[in-house]
Amino acid sequence: MKEYNVAVAGATGVVGREMINVLEESGFPVKKLLPLASERSLGKEVNFKGNKIKVELLGEDSFKDIDIALFSAGASISKKIAPFAVQSGGVVIDNSSAFRMDKEVPLVVPEVNPQDAFKHNGIIANPNCSTIQMVVVLKPIHDMFGIKRVIVSTYQSVSGWGKEAVDQLWSELDEIVKNRQPLLKERVEKVLPHQIAFNLFPHIDIFTDDGYTKEELKMANETNKIMHADLGVSATCVRVPVLISHSEAINIELNKSATPEQIKEVLSNASGVKVMDDVAENIYPMPLYAAGYNPSYVGRIRKDSTIDNGIWLWVVSDNLKKGAALNAVQIAELLIKEKQ
Amino acid sequence: MKEYNVAVAGATGVVGREMINVLEESGFPVKKLLPLASERSLGKEVNFKGNKIKVELLGEDSFKDIDIALFSAGASISKKIAPFAVQSGGVVIDNSSAFRMDKEVPLVVPEVNPQDAFKHNGIIANPNCSTIQMVVVLKPIHDMFGIKRVIVSTYQSVSGWGKEAVDQLWSELDEIVKNRQPLLKERVEKVLPHQIAFNLFPHIDIFTDDGYTKEELKMANETNKIMHADLGVSATCVRVPVLISHSEAINIELNKSATPEQIKEVLSNASGVKVMDDVAENIYPMPLYAAGYNPSYVGRIRKDSTIDNGIWLWVVSDNLKKGAALNAVQIAELLIKEKQ
């Protein structure tokens, strides 16, 4: 079996670390793993297959002999550095928003549009976390019944922001639990725009002129690019005090009538999706229990009778796994399968 | 000024205590306050206007000379005991779900349907918390532009369940912060169906045969009863690790076109509503900062272009104040105003 030299740019972030975990878990044929990060992370090591590997400095010259470069170091670094990885002969799979809506760059979820992965010019974009877990569920429904409109409200964990937001939640809770005061005094080291412990806010990524956040627009634009569709998708994206996994309340207007049982059946046969729906036993997906697992879990499948052909779903998935690292490694797997 | 003897049944619960606070804050003309609770709470005291008042046993004979009885002791106790308070000549304002959909019982939000309060036969029902904060916002919009359909996803705090759920969240966090383990081992004393710290779940009140929770159906049925309307309202209700205040992402289909600016103007003039919407300054309602205040706060007012006349709102309010105690006391104020 052919083996590949794989670089991970942003190797010490929450997604970068998870990429290295998933490379190991999935048995990806790695010849050499090259963890790359900024100066701040020099001296750190990552664990891979029982070995400790030193983090090296991410730069334009980092990619000699690299076959696949997984990027998760932020959009501006991707924009600046990814072209050099391509120039060195590697394929970049980029987890940032830098290239996602670029017409020359495929945006790929392997269960939904695997064929697009092969149309790359050196860069393939990994979609936004909240989009990935939704499209793997929407696609099989759209194929069978046709989707007209999607209204989605999200419940997104702090790890979607990154390690500093995870640290912010823990350190807020330390102080709150100690002092028994839910509302903290202003803190200096916060990275999220407000206190997140005992709180939540409808603000993920920056605001645009039309009053939407970029995160909300991503859910609409990326969904349609991935699905090669023109669905009406409108979102409210909310940060919640959860560590890992995003949850989504999704209201769908179908073109054709479908019973909840039919939707369940379609989703039960869908790749990357796991139906978890038995309310009589209090069974529905929850972020705490989805963390660490691969599927996009779906529950609370029921009819919305306020319109013809209305359906509600509740979708939860680990934002670091399927929402980021797992999807990126699955794209890499697609590429090497073609080569074999 | 005439003064009234006021009983509070369930005086030691989170809502009961808040009712006593609001009676004091609002300057309600209380001659005698009678805090009532079950045997478990005997020996406890409540604070009212600088005095400590002993809690007395709630029973059929508790209501001699009581003019107004505010009930927040659960639906089964309301069903059993409220009729005796009425028999004694008092008016009951009941915060439970016991009588809300009873055709003989008015369901009142003073900003929305004050006239209904006067059609009572001794009992007036206080709506569900998540419904109240939504209808004060929907009503002025409906009057001006007509509402066709409402899709709402909620983010509801643990105090909506009661004091034991608040205690559950605190004690879970104590253990999590101590052990640095997000996922607790199974605990005996939990009252919510699952761990709530670092978690959330689409399960408030019990499930019905059509896959909805009773909480979700309340938001539809109570909204239409209060507004004397027949709007399509469909909800997903979610419990989140927040202490106080419920948040709601509300997607509205209007009959007539309205710009976000027009909606803002209508809501700026609406009673019980406060617009808090300046995303350029990171200003939108949040539960942590709504706690302790009276209004139903509205932000993130924007167009949903996936349909004609679509609008998104983000509504946050203290579920113990406007969602429960404040609304109940406001109903009492309506009644005594009529008598004066």
Interface residues (C-beta under 8 A of the other chain):
Chain A: R149 V150 I151 S153 Y155 W170 L173 D174 I176 V177 P182 L183 P193 H194 Q195 F198 N199 L200 F201 P202 H203 F207 D210 G211 Y212 G232 V233 S234 T236 V238 V240 P241 V242 L243 I244 S247 A249 N251 P260 V279 A280 N282 Y284 M286 P287 L288 Y289 A291 G299 R300 I301 R302 K303 D304 S305 T306 I307 G310 W312 W314
Chain B: R149 V150 I151 S153 Y155 W170 L173 D174 I176 V177 P182 L183 P193 H194 Q195 F198 N199 L200 F201 P202 H203 F207 D210 G211 Y212 G232 V233 S234 T236 V238 V240 P241 V242 L243 I244 S247 A249 N251 P260 V279 A280 N282 Y284 M286 P287 L288 Y289 A291 G299 R300 I301 R302 K303 D304 S305 T306 I307 G310 W312 W314
